[in-house]
């Protein structure tokens, strides 16, 4: 049997037998009805075309037309539309009409169940448009857009920024992150755990520096490209990182730190170690936060 050359591959009768054994079914030589190119396919598939393109281009191919299920009128907007559901039943032309129509039915029912809760009609203090809300609600605006442009929001933001500039210590007095004065240093700590560990170092008489050096990972263009440890102990030339929760980004930082800066000694103080220090010296360290 002569070989057939297709896609730079020459098939012989021996190759056809071996291919049939690998497929564990009888593979025969067929001829495409559209382009006339010979191809190989299992007999069980009963194929007539070598590719989907030839199958779609063939004029004898039977086109499958969608079933016509008729038209109906939308219960909300009353417009006529074509039914596309397989069941042949449709009430609304779109999801928007469906939500609007069902909402008009369910809203009076829900309000009837909550007799004690009344609704009020109010006027938006920004755009002047009317809107309805529950009487117990303190809404002043009809939308989030109007609320973001409202004057009282601008005044609150201005007052907050002014207070932070004048007295930053008072601004973060009840927050986990904020400014703390430890010894003769006034530092903005990112967590209560960092501040307490700094107090522990100060109480132990250890000289420390907070976020004094940043290590860069050369060649890294995506993800974590640098790392700044929390504390640096100059006397022992070690870096300390307090980590209450180890997420994927933190793991990547530590792995890349060990790979790109293997000569730097880094100690990780996890939450278990921190709680152990708190049980030992938490009651005697001045200013310890709980």
Long-range contacts (C-beta under 8 A, 24 or more apart in sequence): 4-29, 4-38, 6-37, 6-38, 6-39, 11-40, 16-40, 33-58, 33-60, 34-58, 75-101, 76-100, 76-101, 125-150, 126-150, 126-151, 180-287, 182-287, 185-210, 191-242, 191-244, 192-289, 193-242, 193-244, 193-271, 193-274, 194-230, 194-242, 195-289, 196-274, 196-278, 196-282, 196-285, 196-288, 196-289, 197-230, 197-231, 197-240, 197-242, 197-269, 197-274, 197-277, 198-231, 199-285, 199-286, 199-287, 199-288, 200-277, 200-281, 200-285, 201-231, 201-233, 203-281, 203-284, 203-285, 203-286, 206-233, 206-235, 207-233, 207-234, 207-235, 208-232, 208-233, 209-234, 213-239, 215-257, 215-260, 215-261, 215-264, 217-256, 217-260, 218-260, 220-256, 223-252, 224-249, 224-252, 224-253, 224-256, 227-253, 227-256, 227-257, 229-266, 237-265, 238-265, 238-266, 238-267, 239-264, 239-265, 239-266, 239-267, 240-266, 240-267, 240-269, 241-266, 241-267, 241-268, 241-269, 242-269, 242-274, 243-268, 243-269, 243-270, 243-271, 244-270, 244-271, 244-274, 245-271, 246-270
